[in-house]
Amino acid sequence: MLKKLGLTALCAVSAFAMHSAELNINDKDLEVAGKLDMGQFNNAVEPDTVFLGAKYLKGSESHSDIQSNIEAFYEFNFLMKREIDNTGLSLGLGVKVNHTEKFTSIPLGVEAAYKLPVGDIVPLYVGGSIYYAPEVLAMDDAKDFLEYRVHFDIEVIKNGMITIGYRNIATNYELASQTNNISYNKSAYAGFKFAF
């Protein structure tokens, strides 16, 4: 009996824990991201609160200040978040390690998402994030880093969303003994998000 109760409780908790996968594209750029919910691996961690993730962005010269031989952008991230008292608003604090050729930084940031109080049939969400790394958290030729993004999500099927967003990834690094503010990627995108 106790075994069945324990298994039922574990299944109920796991139902709220969500890994995620995301694919964002536009006419020139490809972004693939994934996050693992640590609550599914560790009973001491509350589900849907602690995430480890990775991201790959292959940007193009069309949406960048870099005009030739643009390298791929890699990122590993850690995020802790929580929903504020059943308001539909969740807030999070995160840290990332990102890298592209001759540029590495460890930005710190905040993320927010809000489930709009409309859309009973099709849930709607808005969200955004901002991450910044000052010079002390920048390595290689990097001087600082700033990334911000906003997104609008439509949950068309359970745990499956269409997302529309805008991202700006600004790198500041030394090139030929000069410090240059270079936008690695600034573009709108559309894609899919899946939770499982």
N, C-alpha and C positions, 0 to 999 in steps of 0.2 A: 504493500500500500504506500509506504513512504517512498519507495523507489519510483512509483508511478507519479506521485505528487512532485517529487524532485525533477523528474523528466518533463512533466507538464510545465513547471515553473521555468525550467531552462529553455523550453521551446517558446514560451511566451516572451521571455526576455530576448531571445534571439530574433523573434519576429520584428522587434523594434530596432535591431542593430542592422546597419546598412553599409556595405561596401559600395563603392561607386566607380563607374567608368564614364568617360566623357570624350566625345569627338567633336571638334570645332573646325570648321573650314570656311574659307571664302574663295574668291577666284584665284588667289595666289598662295595662301598660307594653309598649313596643316598643323593642328594641335591635338595631341592625344594625352589624356591624363587619367590617373586612377588613384583611388584612396582606399585604404584598408581600415575598417573600424576595429580598433583594438579591443573593444568590448566583446567581440566574437571570439577572441583568443584568450582572454584573461578575465576570470570571474570577478576579480577585484576592481575591474574598470567598468564603470557604468556604460551601457551601450549608447552609441550615437553621441559620444562626448570627446573621444580622443581618436585622432586619425593620423596615419602615416601615408604619404603619397609620393607620386613621381609624375613628372610632366615632360613632354618632348614637344618642341615647337620648331618647325622648319619654316622660317620666315622667308619672304622674298624681298628683293631690292625695291619692288613697287611700293611697299609699305614701310620702308626703312630709310634712314639717312645713310646707311652703308650701301654703296652703289656697285660693289663688285665682290664676288666670292663670299657671300654671307654664310656664316657657319650656323649650324643648328644650335638651339638653346635648350639646355638640360636643367632640370630642377628636381630636388628632393625636398619634401616639406613635412612639417609637423604642425598639427592644429588641435587646440582644445576649444570646445565650444559648448554652449548650453542654451536651452530655450528659456526665455524669461517668463515664468509663471503663466503658462498657457495663453500667451498673448499672440502667438504666431511669429514673434520676433526672436531670432537666435543671434547671439554675439559670440565671437571667437577671437582668440589670440594665437598667432602663429609665428613660426620661424622657418625660413627656407635656406637652402644652399643652392645657388644657381651658377651656371658656368656656360660660357661660350668662349671661342678662341681668345686667349689673352685677357679674359675677364672672368673673375670669380668674386662673388659677394655672398654675405649672409644677412639678408634683410629680415627685419622684424615687422610685424603688421597686425592689422585688425580686419576682421571680416564680419559682415552682417547679412542676414537674409530675413525676409518678411513674407509670410503667407497673407495675401490680400484677403480682406473680409468679404470679397465678392467671389463669384465663381464657385458656387456650391457643386455644380455638375462637373466642371473642369477646373481644378485648383490652379491658381495663378500665384507666382512668386516673383519678387524683385530682390536683388541683392547686389553687393559690391564688396570690394576689398581694396586696401592700400597697404603697400609694403615699402619700407625704406631702409637702406643701409648707408650709414655715414662712412667716412673714410676709414675709421677704425675697424669696420667690418667688411672692408674691401681689400682684395688681394690681387696678385698679378699686376696688370697695368690699371686696374680699376681705381677710381677715386670715390665714387658713390653710385647709388642705384635707387631708382624710384619706379614702382609699378603700381598702376591702378587699373581697375576694371569694374564695369557694371554689367548686369545681366537681367533679363526678363525670361522666366521659365513658364511653360505651359505643360501641365501634367496630362497628356493626352490618353495615356493608359496608366494603370497602377504601376508606380515606380519607373515610369518611362516618360521623359520630358523632352520637349523641343525647347532649345535655348537660343536666344538672340542676345548678343552682347557687343561690347566695345572694350578693347584693351590698349594700354599704352605702356610699353616697357622702355624706360629711358636709362641708358648706360652713360656714365661719365668716366672716361678713361684717358690715359696719356698716350698720345700718338705723335711720334716724331718730336719729342720734347715739348709738346703742347697739350694742354688739357682740353678735350673736346666733349661737348654735350651731344651725344649721339642717340637718337631714338632707334632702338633695335627693331621695334615693331609698333606701329600704331594703326589699328584697323578694326573694322566691324567684322563680326563673324556670326555664323549660325551653326547649329549642331544638335547633337543628341546627348542626353544624360540618362544613365541607367543606374538604378540602385538595386542591390541584391544581397 
